[in-house]
């Protein structure tokens, strides 16, 4: 993986991951096709199968339960309508594997300082037709301004899940690899005057980059040296809480690609002056965050593999160029 999108390379990673999924399920006595192995619901079952097989006594009932989960997942996949997009990715309806993923994400959040002590709400919801139309506009926008990202995202995203509730803005989860989660209000205009399709394009590039990083680190080469990657928690540009070094690395990749998206939007034909100003402002903000991120990551160069260092050097170049562009 590099900062520049690469649909061919990402397809190779998908093939490796599908092979790993099929192998993991086979050890639990379950058989799936190569096409099925790329679906997030099937990926979740492969992760569960590994957990069951690691147990001292997996038990016939636990293995049988996985078989029933697989039957239900297959039925859900078969019942899903064809994608409404000129993309393999689908605007996903609520489904058990997606709902379980959101539950895990919510449970990882800090508890509320209120009477309930529960984390704030966030749930998977159905797409409305107007929201699907915004997604279509977003796909067309990406195809026009950044064909390489459009091609890569079209290959690595299987499902785009919509979230309602204030808890989570968006996330990815390797347990349901290929699914990305985006909060519903990202589809509408923001307080910064960015239109919905631009905000959603940024969200898809953001979550798609996490998806690509996850795939590349498992199916290709790791970014961090295992012996040196455990450096404790570090500050990252997009979050107030410190995160593991792998979180910083992925944030740097996300920021570099997000900067490139807005650079291409600036270079495009943005006729509305208000939108052009908002795009320029967002580009400058992301450029500052990218610069902050690469400076922090440079302090941990020793923890990066050659693969990780190559990505860092590309991110440094993007941050440097974007800073010059913002200063014009």
RODO-2510 file (C-alpha; in nm, 4 decimals, decimal comma):
residues 328
     n   res          X          Y          Z
     1     x     0,0000     0,0000     0,0000
     2     x     0,1004     0,3578    -0,0683
     3     x    -0,0691     0,6927    -0,0144
     4     x    -0,1709     0,6971    -0,3803
     5     x    -0,4739     0,4675    -0,4332
     6     x    -0,4087     0,1481    -0,6276
     7     x    -0,7093    -0,0640    -0,7257
     8     x    -0,4942    -0,3450    -0,8658
     9     x    -0,2867    -0,3822    -0,5508
    10     x    -0,5941    -0,3643    -0,3276
    11     x    -0,7580    -0,6403    -0,5354
    12     x    -0,4573    -0,8632    -0,4663
    13     x    -0,4964    -0,7960    -0,0934
    14     x    -0,8664    -0,8846    -0,1120
    15     x    -0,7782    -1,2160    -0,2740
    16     x    -0,5376    -1,2978     0,0085
    17     x    -0,7927    -1,2017     0,2751
    18     x    -1,0635    -1,4107     0,1084
    19     x    -0,8272    -1,7079     0,1053
    20     x    -0,7561    -1,6561     0,4764
    21     x    -1,1288    -1,6328     0,5513
    22     x    -1,2059    -1,9559     0,3649
    23     x    -0,9176    -2,1331     0,5366
    24     x    -1,0314    -2,0202     0,8807
    25     x    -1,3865    -2,1330     0,8179
    26     x    -1,2696    -2,4641     0,6748
    27     x    -1,0926    -2,5429     1,0017
    28     x    -1,4328    -2,5083     1,1665
    29     x    -1,5897    -2,7393     0,9087
    30     x    -1,7559    -2,4579     0,7128
    31     x    -1,7251    -2,4041     0,3378
    32     x    -1,7834    -2,0786     0,1508
    33     x    -1,7121    -1,9614    -0,2017
    34     x    -1,4458    -1,7034    -0,2831
    35     x    -1,7202    -1,4489    -0,3539
    36     x    -1,8925    -1,5158    -0,0220
    37     x    -1,5616    -1,4850     0,1637
    38     x    -1,5435    -1,1162     0,0714
    39     x    -1,8718    -1,0273     0,2394
    40     x    -1,8500    -0,8583     0,5829
    41     x    -2,1068    -1,0953     0,7365
    42     x    -1,8987    -1,3967     0,6341
    43     x    -1,5780    -1,2322     0,7560
    44     x    -1,7358    -1,1888     1,0994
    45     x    -1,8140    -1,5616     1,1165
    46     x    -1,4514    -1,6431     1,0277
    47     x    -1,3337    -1,4277     1,3194
    48     x    -1,5813    -1,5993     1,5512
    49     x    -1,4665    -1,9387     1,4239
    50     x    -1,1075    -1,8584     1,5160
    51     x    -1,2154    -1,7621     1,8672
    52     x    -1,4089    -2,0882     1,9033
    53     x    -1,1198    -2,2992     1,7744
    54     x    -0,8759    -2,1325     2,0125
    55     x    -1,0842    -2,2457     2,3070
    56     x    -0,9626    -2,5484     2,5003
    57     x    -1,2826    -2,7353     2,4156
    58     x    -1,4615    -2,5811     2,1153
    59     x    -1,7655    -2,8068     2,1574
    60     x    -1,9957    -2,9413     1,8900
    61     x    -2,2764    -2,7014     1,9814
    62     x    -2,0593    -2,3929     1,9401
    63     x    -1,9453    -2,5156     1,5995
    64     x    -2,3055    -2,5931     1,5036
    65     x    -2,4032    -2,2405     1,6079
    66     x    -2,1484    -2,1047     1,3617
    67     x    -2,3088    -2,3152     1,0901
    68     x    -2,6486    -2,1662     1,1689
    69     x    -2,4980    -1,8160     1,1615
    70     x    -2,3538    -1,8916     0,8197
    71     x    -2,6948    -2,0079     0,6923
    72     x    -2,8577    -1,6870     0,8172
    73     x    -2,5808    -1,4719     0,6676
    74     x    -2,6222    -1,6436     0,3313
    75     x    -2,9974    -1,5863     0,3422
    76     x    -2,9433    -1,2172     0,4193
    77     x    -2,6941    -1,1790     0,1358
    78     x    -2,9306    -1,3490    -0,1081
    79     x    -3,2229    -1,1305    -0,0004
    80     x    -3,0339    -0,8024    -0,0415
    81     x    -3,1389    -0,6071    -0,3521
    82     x    -2,8752    -0,5276    -0,6158
    83     x    -2,6633    -0,2228    -0,5369
    84     x    -2,8292     0,1043    -0,6303
    85     x    -2,4881     0,2435    -0,7212
    86     x    -2,2603     0,2138    -1,0251
    87     x    -2,0287     0,0451    -0,7741
    88     x    -2,0177    -0,3005    -0,6171
    89     x    -2,0581    -0,1363    -0,2737
    90     x    -2,4125    -0,1250    -0,1438
    91     x    -2,5914     0,1161     0,0885
    92     x    -2,6496    -0,1492     0,3524
    93     x    -2,9752    -0,2151     0,5328
    94     x    -2,9546    -0,2878     0,9074
    95     x    -2,8273    -0,6424     0,9592
    96     x    -2,7112    -0,8449     1,2597
    97     x    -2,3385    -0,8347     1,1733
    98     x    -2,3510    -0,4562     1,1342
    99     x    -2,5499    -0,4084     1,4528
   100     x    -2,3068    -0,6245     1,6496
   101     x    -2,0190    -0,4170     1,5148
   102     x    -2,1812    -0,0928     1,6321
   103     x    -2,2445    -0,2468     1,9743
   104     x    -1,8740    -0,3284     2,0027
   105     x    -1,7822     0,0242     1,8968
   106     x    -2,0245     0,1809     2,1447
   107     x    -1,8987    -0,0400     2,4264
   108     x    -1,5447     0,0858     2,3636
   109     x    -1,6539     0,4464     2,4232
   110     x    -1,6172     0,6196     2,7618
   111     x    -1,9220     0,5836     2,9821
   112     x    -2,1610     0,8756     3,0083
   113     x    -2,1364     1,0924     3,3154
   114     x    -2,5102     1,0850     3,3733
   115     x    -2,7731     0,8794     3,5538
   116     x    -2,7551     0,5897     3,3095
   117     x    -2,3796     0,5527     3,2831
   118     x    -2,4354     0,4124     2,9323
   119     x    -2,2512     0,5335     2,6224
   120     x    -2,4501     0,7636     2,3918
   121     x    -2,6675     0,6064     2,1255
   122     x    -2,5633     0,5082     1,7752
   123     x    -2,7574     0,2604     1,5645
   124     x    -2,7582     0,1281     1,2094
   125     x    -3,0531     0,2687     1,0147
   126     x    -3,2047     0,2235     0,6708
   127     x    -3,1151     0,4553     0,3859
   128     x    -3,3830     0,6918     0,2549
   129     x    -3,4046     0,7460    -0,1196
   130     x    -3,2745     1,1027    -0,0874
   131     x    -2,9722     0,9708     0,1005
   132     x    -2,9065     0,7107    -0,1672
   133     x    -2,9190     0,9914    -0,4238
   134     x    -2,6565     1,1841    -0,2240
   135     x    -2,4429     0,8709    -0,2267
   136     x    -2,4830     0,8472    -0,6045
   137     x    -2,3715     1,2103    -0,6361
   138     x    -2,0734     1,1335    -0,4156
   139     x    -1,9692     0,8367    -0,6279
   140     x    -1,9961     1,0537    -0,9405
   141     x    -1,7931     1,3295    -0,7727
   142     x    -1,5141     1,0865    -0,6837
   143     x    -1,5139     0,9450    -1,0361
   144     x    -1,4774     1,2962    -1,1773
   145     x    -1,2121     1,4424    -0,9475
   146     x    -1,0143     1,1354    -0,8363
   147     x    -1,0679     0,8312    -1,0595
   148     x    -0,7966     0,6286    -0,8831
   149     x    -0,9655     0,6637    -0,5439
   150     x    -1,3039     0,5923    -0,7025
   151     x    -1,1681     0,2670    -0,8475
   152     x    -1,0005     0,1548    -0,5259
   153     x    -1,2980     0,2376    -0,3035
   154     x    -1,5316     0,0621    -0,5449
   155     x    -1,3288    -0,2519    -0,4952
   156     x    -1,2619    -0,2484    -0,1214
   157     x    -1,6005    -0,1308     0,0081
   158     x    -1,8691    -0,3966     0,0191
   159     x    -2,1230    -0,2207     0,2427
   160     x    -2,1776     0,1383     0,3520
   161     x    -2,3784     0,1437     0,6732
   162     x    -2,5627     0,4541     0,7904
   163     x    -2,5593     0,5524     1,1577
   164     x    -2,8080     0,7569     1,3554
   165     x    -2,7240     0,8994     1,6964
   166     x    -2,4498     1,1194     1,8381
   167     x    -2,2088     0,8547     1,9652
   168     x    -2,0044     0,7711     1,6555
   169     x    -1,9145     0,9859     1,3561
   170     x    -1,7824     0,6932     1,1549
   171     x    -1,5622     0,3866     1,1906
   172     x    -1,4334     0,0643     1,0425
   173     x    -1,4105    -0,2749     1,2100
   174     x    -1,1788    -0,5465     1,0796
   175     x    -1,4188    -0,8094     1,2165
   176     x    -1,6630    -0,7021     0,9424
   177     x    -1,3948    -0,6028     0,6929
   178     x    -1,5393    -0,4355     0,3845
   179     x    -1,8132    -0,2548     0,5757
   180     x    -1,7737     0,1114     0,6685
   181     x    -1,9985     0,3115     0,8978
   182     x    -2,0893     0,6772     0,8395
   183     x    -2,3119     0,8992     1,0503
   184     x    -2,6255     1,0170     0,8722
   185     x    -2,5596     1,3896     0,9138
   186     x    -2,2431     1,3582     0,7015
   187     x    -2,4738     1,3368     0,4001
   188     x    -2,6075     1,6882     0,4492
   189     x    -2,4436     2,0314     0,4357
   190     x    -2,2159     2,1109     0,7257
   191     x    -2,1773     2,4226     0,9379
   192     x    -1,8614     2,4956     0,7355
   193     x    -2,0746     2,5290     0,4164
   194     x    -1,9393     2,2101     0,2613
   195     x    -2,2155     2,0329     0,0640
   196     x    -2,3238     1,6827     0,1556
   197     x    -2,1579     1,4994    -0,1366
   198     x    -1,8204     1,6561    -0,0507
   199     x    -1,8527     1,5680     0,3183
   200     x    -1,9566     1,2128     0,2322
   201     x    -1,6684     1,1820    -0,0151
   202     x    -1,4278     1,2736     0,2639
   203     x    -1,5935     1,0204     0,4955
   204     x    -1,5591     0,7424     0,2371
   205     x    -1,1952     0,8299     0,1670
   206     x    -1,1324     0,8404     0,5429
   207     x    -1,2946     0,5072     0,6262
   208     x    -1,1764     0,3506     0,3019
   209     x    -0,8176     0,4345     0,3941
   210     x    -0,8584     0,2589     0,7291
   211     x    -1,0018    -0,0383     0,5400
   212     x    -0,7072    -0,0431     0,3014
   213     x    -0,4534    -0,0096     0,5864
   214     x    -0,6138    -0,3021     0,7691
   215     x    -0,6017    -0,5199     0,4591
   216     x    -0,2462    -0,4262     0,3643
   217     x    -0,1073    -0,4830     0,7135
   218     x    -0,2478    -0,8377     0,7181
   219     x    -0,2436    -0,9488     0,3542
   220     x     0,0737    -0,7743     0,2380
   221     x     0,3411    -0,6345     0,4701
   222     x     0,3023    -0,4887     0,8200
   223     x     0,3698    -0,1208     0,8732
   224     x     0,5132    -0,1563     1,2242
   225     x     0,7954    -0,3697     1,3607
   226     x     0,6317    -0,5974     1,6140
   227     x     0,9207    -0,5656     1,8585
   228     x     0,9215    -0,1859     1,8472
   229     x     0,5592    -0,1038     1,7772
   230     x     0,4666    -0,1162     2,1450
   231     x     0,5736     0,2375     2,2350
   232     x     0,2735     0,3210     2,4487
   233     x     0,0017     0,5687     2,3588
   234     x     0,0780     0,8689     2,1389
   235     x    -0,1077     1,1875     2,0440
   236     x    -0,2888     1,1849     1,7105
   237     x    -0,4240     1,4812     1,5121
   238     x    -0,7925     1,3885     1,4896
   239     x    -0,8588     1,2688     1,8456
   240     x    -0,8202     1,4204     2,1895
   241     x    -0,7345     1,0839     2,3462
   242     x    -0,3941     0,9223     2,2985
   243     x    -0,3880     0,6104     2,0812
   244     x    -0,1519     0,3213     2,0016
   245     x     0,1132     0,3886     1,7384
   246     x    -0,0849     0,1930     1,4802
   247     x    -0,3660     0,4465     1,5308
   248     x    -0,1285     0,7352     1,4624
   249     x     0,0043     0,5604     1,1513
   250     x    -0,3435     0,5103     1,0106
   251     x    -0,4400     0,8702     1,0934
   252     x    -0,1401     0,9955     0,8968
   253     x    -0,2436     0,7857     0,5963
   254     x    -0,6041     0,9050     0,6319
   255     x    -0,5013     1,2703     0,6536
   256     x    -0,2674     1,2466     0,3551
   257     x    -0,5389     1,0949     0,1383
   258     x    -0,7978     1,3437     0,2639
   259     x    -0,5630     1,6292     0,1733
   260     x    -0,5243     1,4824    -0,1751
   261     x    -0,9035     1,4649    -0,2115
   262     x    -0,9435     1,8338    -0,1322
   263     x    -0,6483     1,9223    -0,3537
   264     x    -0,8304     1,7591    -0,6426
   265     x    -1,1515     1,9374    -0,5501
   266     x    -0,9602     2,2682    -0,5544
   267     x    -0,8194     2,1824    -0,8956
   268     x    -1,1661     2,0951    -1,0248
   269     x    -1,4434     2,3169    -1,1539
   270     x    -1,6093     2,4460    -0,8357
   271     x    -1,8433     2,7133    -0,9680
   272     x    -2,0120     2,8105    -0,6419
   273     x    -1,7902     3,0664    -0,4606
   274     x    -1,9169     2,9589    -0,1177
   275     x    -1,8321     2,5953    -0,1828
   276     x    -1,4894     2,6892    -0,3219
   277     x    -1,4130     2,8872    -0,0064
   278     x    -1,5279     2,6017     0,2173
   279     x    -1,3180     2,3493     0,0217
   280     x    -1,0120     2,5725     0,0506
   281     x    -1,0666     2,6146     0,4242
   282     x    -1,1070     2,2407     0,4803
   283     x    -0,7975     2,1706     0,2739
   284     x    -0,5937     2,4085     0,4894
   285     x    -0,7278     2,2520     0,8096
   286     x    -0,6424     1,8998     0,6938
   287     x    -0,2986     2,0148     0,5764
   288     x    -0,2206     2,1443     0,9247
   289     x    -0,3341     1,8178     1,0825
   290     x    -0,1326     1,6143     0,8311
   291     x     0,1788     1,8181     0,9106
   292     x     0,1241     1,7617     1,2822
   293     x     0,0729     1,3907     1,2258
   294     x     0,3840     1,3289     1,0171
   295     x     0,5980     1,5231     1,2638
   296     x     0,4767     1,3013     1,5467
   297     x     0,5177     0,9819     1,3433
   298     x     0,8724     1,0827     1,2441
   299     x     0,9630     1,0632     1,6129
   300     x     0,8843     0,6890     1,5918
   301     x     1,0593     0,6013     1,2643
   302     x     1,2451     0,3207     1,4413
   303     x     0,9140     0,1395     1,4927
   304     x     0,8270     0,1386     1,1205
   305     x     0,9077    -0,1343     0,8710
   306     x     1,0379    -0,0438     0,5247
   307     x     0,6755    -0,0600     0,4103
   308     x     0,5705     0,1809     0,6841
   309     x     0,8611     0,4157     0,6108
   310     x     0,7673     0,4313     0,2421
   311     x     0,4131     0,5356     0,3336
   312     x     0,5482     0,7924     0,5816
   313     x     0,7769     0,9481     0,3195
   314     x     0,4843     0,9854     0,0795
   315     x     0,2720     1,1404     0,3556
   316     x     0,5533     1,3872     0,4334
   317     x     0,5616     1,4920     0,0682
   318     x     0,1833     1,5385     0,0615
   319     x     0,1890     1,7444     0,3822
   320     x     0,4743     1,9609     0,2538
   321     x     0,3060     2,0299    -0,0800
   322     x    -0,0343     2,0959     0,0790
   323     x     0,1190     2,3447     0,3211
   324     x     0,2725     2,5352     0,0286
   325     x    -0,0620     2,5251    -0,1528
   326     x    -0,2468     2,6606     0,1517
   327     x     0,0004     2,9478     0,1837
   328     x    -0,0684     3,0739    -0,1715
***
